[in-house]
């Protein structure tokens, strides 16, 4: 299991623009998919490649289909790792690497579990498909295309979140706020922070008029107060200012330090035109406010908790003005259409770029009860049901849930520097998945 995980982590399967007909999301992403499909062939599974952006490994018999959905694409590494991001190094009971916990490690655990059940000689009463996606981190285009052409599982789980069982996933909307510029320039020439809305940006850069002496003492005082690193250089008659934060998953922005919001907080007091209007907007609506209170979009329900907002991409230039792309994770019962209808923020327009509605499977469903039994049998702990703000492949299923593999109380290092998987927990997850597969899809002896 560890050897295969190291092999998979060694493939830097980050979304790339070097697309080709046989590698729509880049050659490394395709290489990771091919790695899994080759493993399936070697182990006697029926294997299918669907347009080089998804595929499956199938075994078993029966009309019903159990789906297990994992993904091999990963988010960018970011700067500051102390381990090799694609090295798969093992230290202190942990295996380090981008994708170790999101989602290569959990997918390998499920793959290992499936082989354990297969090799035990049991009789399957369902078909089982391990479905491999390649675009989970950037829009789910892989499974969108896959399920236009392939069978929808009767029941399914995605090993891509938390144990015990996540039966409720918040809605995920992409909001784009665009600035209405006045044409009044100030010292801000350009501003850039973030590349993905599903991550808290850990880096922000501003290009400013002036010289080094104008800005250095001010930014030193600010970053000392907020305890974050910075850099400042003078080039081509301008000053380039960079502030560092802390990355985290957009499902809980408060787990990170948003570098873009912090840099906007510093700049707003030193600007006067469109740049100030842009930074004012960022600060007023996202500084110490990840719940949408200042936007008037806050909401909470008992099933899934708070609605959250992550300003993941922020851009500004003097000609075009500014934009802020925000990942909104909204509660199961959120009145989305009512709350967003005729929504206005002074000086900015709102466009709803995307909207994936909430997903919920009733807690009384026999499928849920079986997963709870499998978890409790292997751990001895109660299998409580959870709701999350993250989006997993479960939400594209007719009846699907997220099932592990982060255990209760375990630190979530997905999308963070020095991402790792705890090896003992990886082994325990494989046992849970094997138990679940056995209970859901195998003929029991009389």
LINLINWO-V703924 format. One record per residue. N is the residue number from 0. RES is the residue in three letters. PSI is psi in radians with two decimals (* if undefined). D_CENTER is the distance of its C-alpha to the mean C-alpha in whole Angstrom. Layout:
# LINLINWO-V703924
N,RES,PSI,D_CENTER
N,RES,PSI,D_CENTER
This chain:
# LINLINWO-V703924
0,UNK,-0.80,24
1,UNK,-0.70,23
2,UNK,-0.78,25
3,UNK,-0.66,23
4,UNK,-0.71,20
5,UNK,-0.72,21
6,UNK,-0.74,22
7,UNK,-0.70,19
8,UNK,-0.53,17
9,UNK,-0.26,20
10,UNK,2.00,19
11,UNK,1.28,17
12,UNK,1.09,14
13,UNK,2.43,13
14,UNK,2.29,13
15,UNK,2.69,17
16,UNK,0.00,19
17,UNK,0.89,22
18,UNK,2.61,22
19,UNK,2.83,25
20,UNK,-0.62,26
21,UNK,0.16,25
22,UNK,1.20,22
23,UNK,-0.50,20
24,UNK,0.29,17
25,UNK,2.69,19
26,UNK,-0.56,21
27,UNK,-0.64,19
28,UNK,-0.76,16
29,UNK,-0.67,19
30,UNK,-0.64,21
31,UNK,-0.71,18
32,UNK,-0.81,19
33,UNK,-0.62,22
34,UNK,-0.82,22
35,UNK,-0.74,21
36,UNK,-0.66,24
37,UNK,-0.70,26
38,UNK,-0.69,26
39,UNK,-0.78,26
40,UNK,-0.75,29
41,UNK,-0.50,31
42,UNK,0.23,30
43,UNK,0.34,32
44,UNK,2.73,29
45,UNK,2.18,29
46,UNK,2.43,27
47,UNK,2.28,26
48,UNK,2.12,24
49,UNK,1.67,23
50,UNK,0.41,23
51,UNK,0.25,21
52,UNK,-0.06,18
53,UNK,2.96,18
54,UNK,3.03,20
55,UNK,2.76,22
56,UNK,2.08,24
57,UNK,2.53,26
58,UNK,2.80,29
59,UNK,3.14,31
60,UNK,2.77,34
61,UNK,2.88,34
62,UNK,-0.64,33
63,UNK,2.68,30
64,UNK,2.17,27
65,UNK,2.13,24
66,UNK,2.43,21
67,UNK,2.03,18
68,UNK,2.07,15
69,UNK,2.98,13
70,UNK,2.63,11
71,UNK,-0.05,12
72,UNK,2.66,10
73,UNK,2.80,9
74,UNK,2.84,8
75,UNK,2.73,11
76,UNK,-0.65,13
77,UNK,2.94,15
78,UNK,2.57,18
79,UNK,0.14,20
80,UNK,2.52,19
81,UNK,-0.18,22
82,UNK,2.81,21
83,UNK,2.09,21
84,UNK,-0.50,17
85,UNK,0.46,18
86,UNK,-0.46,21
87,UNK,0.54,20
88,UNK,2.51,23
89,UNK,2.14,24
90,UNK,2.39,25
91,UNK,0.72,26
92,UNK,0.24,25
93,UNK,2.58,21
94,UNK,2.10,20
95,UNK,2.56,18
96,UNK,2.68,16
97,UNK,2.17,12
98,UNK,-0.07,11
99,UNK,-0.68,13
100,UNK,-0.24,11
101,UNK,1.59,8
102,UNK,0.35,10
103,UNK,-0.73,13
104,UNK,-0.94,15
105,UNK,-0.64,14
106,UNK,-0.68,15
107,UNK,-0.66,18
108,UNK,-0.75,19
109,UNK,-0.70,19
110,UNK,-0.77,21
111,UNK,-0.77,23
112,UNK,-0.75,24
113,UNK,-0.72,25
114,UNK,-0.64,27
115,UNK,-0.80,29
116,UNK,-0.80,30
117,UNK,-0.81,31
118,UNK,-0.24,33
119,UNK,-0.22,35
120,UNK,0.23,37
121,UNK,2.88,36
122,UNK,2.20,36
123,UNK,2.42,33
124,UNK,0.07,34
125,UNK,2.80,31
126,UNK,2.54,29
127,UNK,2.28,26
128,UNK,2.14,23
129,UNK,1.90,20
130,UNK,2.20,18
131,UNK,2.11,16
132,UNK,2.88,14
133,UNK,0.14,13
134,UNK,0.57,11
135,UNK,-0.61,8
136,UNK,-0.16,5
137,UNK,0.42,8
138,UNK,0.01,10
139,UNK,0.38,11
140,UNK,-0.49,14
141,UNK,-0.91,15
142,UNK,-0.47,15
143,UNK,-0.80,17
144,UNK,-0.72,19
145,UNK,-0.82,20
146,UNK,-0.04,21
147,UNK,-0.36,23
148,UNK,-0.36,25
149,UNK,2.84,24
150,UNK,2.43,25
151,UNK,2.21,23
152,UNK,2.61,23
153,UNK,-0.78,25
154,UNK,2.72,23
155,UNK,2.68,19
156,UNK,2.66,17
157,UNK,2.04,13
158,UNK,1.23,13
159,UNK,0.61,9
160,UNK,-2.11,10
161,UNK,2.58,13
162,UNK,2.71,17
163,UNK,-1.18,19
164,UNK,2.30,18
165,UNK,1.87,15
166,UNK,0.02,17
167,UNK,2.16,16
168,UNK,2.27,13
169,UNK,2.76,13
170,UNK,2.63,14
171,UNK,2.01,11
172,UNK,2.46,14
173,UNK,1.99,14
174,UNK,2.35,17
175,UNK,2.00,19
176,UNK,2.13,21
177,UNK,2.34,24
178,UNK,2.41,27
179,UNK,1.85,31
180,UNK,2.66,32
181,UNK,-0.25,36
182,UNK,0.03,37
183,UNK,1.97,38
184,UNK,2.71,37
185,UNK,-2.76,36
186,UNK,-0.24,35
187,UNK,1.95,31
188,UNK,-0.66,31
189,UNK,2.69,28
190,UNK,2.39,24
191,UNK,2.29,21
192,UNK,2.28,18
193,UNK,2.61,14
194,UNK,-0.28,13
195,UNK,2.40,9
196,UNK,-0.31,9
197,UNK,0.22,6
198,UNK,2.48,7
199,UNK,2.14,11
200,UNK,2.35,13
201,UNK,0.15,15
202,UNK,2.41,18
203,UNK,2.43,20
204,UNK,2.41,23
205,UNK,2.43,26
206,UNK,2.20,29
207,UNK,2.58,33
208,UNK,2.66,36
209,UNK,-2.94,39
210,UNK,3.02,39
211,UNK,-0.73,38
212,UNK,-0.50,40
213,UNK,-0.51,39
214,UNK,-0.46,36
215,UNK,-0.86,36
216,UNK,-0.66,37
217,UNK,-0.81,35
218,UNK,-0.54,32
219,UNK,-0.77,33
220,UNK,-0.72,34
221,UNK,-0.85,31
222,UNK,-0.50,28
223,UNK,-0.72,31
224,UNK,-0.69,31
225,UNK,-0.01,27
226,UNK,0.91,27
227,UNK,2.61,24
228,UNK,2.76,25
229,UNK,2.89,26
230,UNK,2.68,28
231,UNK,2.28,31
232,UNK,2.69,33
233,UNK,2.24,36
234,UNK,2.37,36
235,UNK,0.68,38
236,UNK,0.19,39
237,UNK,2.97,36
238,UNK,2.31,34
239,UNK,2.05,30
240,UNK,2.25,28
241,UNK,2.32,25
242,UNK,2.42,23
243,UNK,2.53,20
244,UNK,-2.49,18
245,UNK,2.17,15
246,UNK,2.66,12
247,UNK,2.94,9
248,UNK,2.53,6
249,UNK,-0.29,7
250,UNK,-0.46,8
251,UNK,1.50,11
252,UNK,-0.47,12
253,UNK,-0.18,15
254,UNK,-0.23,14
255,UNK,-3.09,14
256,UNK,1.94,17
257,UNK,1.86,16
258,UNK,-0.65,18
259,UNK,-0.74,19
260,UNK,-0.71,20
261,UNK,-0.75,22
262,UNK,-0.68,24
263,UNK,-0.67,25
264,UNK,-0.71,26
265,UNK,-0.79,28
266,UNK,-0.58,29
267,UNK,-0.55,30
268,UNK,-0.04,34
269,UNK,0.23,35
270,UNK,2.94,34
271,UNK,-0.24,36
272,UNK,-2.38,35
273,UNK,-0.57,32
274,UNK,-0.70,30
275,UNK,-0.72,31
276,UNK,-0.68,30
277,UNK,-0.88,27
278,UNK,-0.60,26
279,UNK,-0.77,28
280,UNK,-0.81,26
281,UNK,-0.84,22
282,UNK,-0.82,24
283,UNK,-0.54,26
284,UNK,-0.21,23
285,UNK,-0.18,20
286,UNK,2.06,22
287,UNK,0.54,22
288,UNK,1.55,21
289,UNK,0.10,17
290,UNK,0.08,19
291,UNK,0.34,20
292,UNK,-0.82,24
293,UNK,-0.40,25
294,UNK,-0.22,24
295,UNK,0.41,26
296,UNK,0.24,22
297,UNK,2.65,22
298,UNK,2.60,22
299,UNK,2.47,22
300,UNK,2.88,23
301,UNK,-0.56,23
302,UNK,-0.73,21
303,UNK,-0.01,18
304,UNK,-2.63,19
305,UNK,2.57,18
306,UNK,2.40,16
307,UNK,2.76,14
308,UNK,2.21,14
309,UNK,2.02,12
310,UNK,1.64,14
311,UNK,-0.49,12
312,UNK,2.17,15
313,UNK,2.26,18
314,UNK,2.55,21
315,UNK,2.40,25
316,UNK,2.78,28
317,UNK,-0.46,32
318,UNK,-0.74,32
319,UNK,-0.28,29
320,UNK,-2.72,28
321,UNK,2.76,25
322,UNK,2.68,22
323,UNK,2.12,19
324,UNK,2.18,15
325,UNK,2.33,14
326,UNK,2.01,11
327,UNK,2.13,13
328,UNK,1.80,12
329,UNK,2.59,15
330,UNK,2.75,17
331,UNK,-0.71,19
332,UNK,0.29,22
333,UNK,2.25,21
334,UNK,1.32,24
335,UNK,-0.91,22
336,UNK,-0.72,25
337,UNK,-0.74,27
338,UNK,-0.58,25
339,UNK,-0.15,24
340,UNK,2.27,27
341,UNK,0.53,29
342,UNK,2.40,27
343,UNK,2.49,28
344,UNK,2.25,28
345,UNK,2.22,31
346,UNK,-0.02,31
347,UNK,2.56,27
348,UNK,2.71,26
349,UNK,2.25,23
350,UNK,2.27,22
351,UNK,1.77,19
352,UNK,-0.60,18
353,UNK,2.78,16
354,UNK,1.86,16
355,UNK,2.01,14
356,UNK,2.80,16
357,UNK,2.75,16
358,UNK,2.38,16
359,UNK,2.31,19
360,UNK,2.25,21
361,UNK,2.38,24
362,UNK,-0.34,25
363,UNK,-0.05,28
364,UNK,2.40,27
365,UNK,-0.55,29
366,UNK,-0.79,25
367,UNK,-0.76,24
368,UNK,-0.67,27
369,UNK,-0.76,27
370,UNK,-0.69,24
371,UNK,-0.75,25
372,UNK,-0.74,28
373,UNK,-0.77,26
374,UNK,-0.80,24
375,UNK,-0.62,27
376,UNK,-0.67,30
377,UNK,-0.38,28
378,UNK,-0.44,27
379,UNK,0.16,29
380,UNK,2.67,27
381,UNK,2.45,27
382,UNK,1.42,24
383,UNK,2.63,23
384,UNK,2.50,20
385,UNK,2.80,17
386,UNK,2.52,15
387,UNK,2.85,12
388,UNK,-0.12,10
389,UNK,2.83,7
390,UNK,2.12,7
391,UNK,3.03,8
392,UNK,-0.30,11
393,UNK,-0.53,13
394,UNK,-0.23,14
395,UNK,-0.02,15
396,UNK,2.63,18
397,UNK,-0.73,21
398,UNK,1.57,21
399,UNK,2.66,18
400,UNK,2.82,16
401,UNK,2.34,13
402,UNK,1.51,15
403,UNK,-3.09,14
404,UNK,0.34,14
405,UNK,2.16,14
406,UNK,2.73,17
407,UNK,2.32,19
408,UNK,-0.13,19
409,UNK,2.42,17
410,UNK,2.31,16
411,UNK,1.99,12
412,UNK,0.26,11
413,UNK,2.38,8
414,UNK,0.16,7
415,UNK,2.94,11
416,UNK,2.57,14
417,UNK,0.73,16
418,UNK,2.48,13
419,UNK,2.89,15
420,UNK,2.37,16
421,UNK,2.17,19
422,UNK,-0.66,22
423,UNK,-0.69,24
424,UNK,-0.59,21
425,UNK,-0.75,20
426,UNK,-0.76,23
427,UNK,-0.67,23
428,UNK,-0.72,20
429,UNK,-0.68,22
430,UNK,-0.73,25
431,UNK,-0.77,23
432,UNK,-0.68,22
433,UNK,-0.75,25
434,UNK,-0.76,27
435,UNK,-0.78,25
436,UNK,-0.76,26
437,UNK,-0.83,29
438,UNK,-0.59,30
439,UNK,-0.49,28
440,UNK,0.28,29
441,UNK,2.54,32
442,UNK,2.15,36
443,UNK,2.53,37
444,UNK,2.55,41
445,UNK,*,44
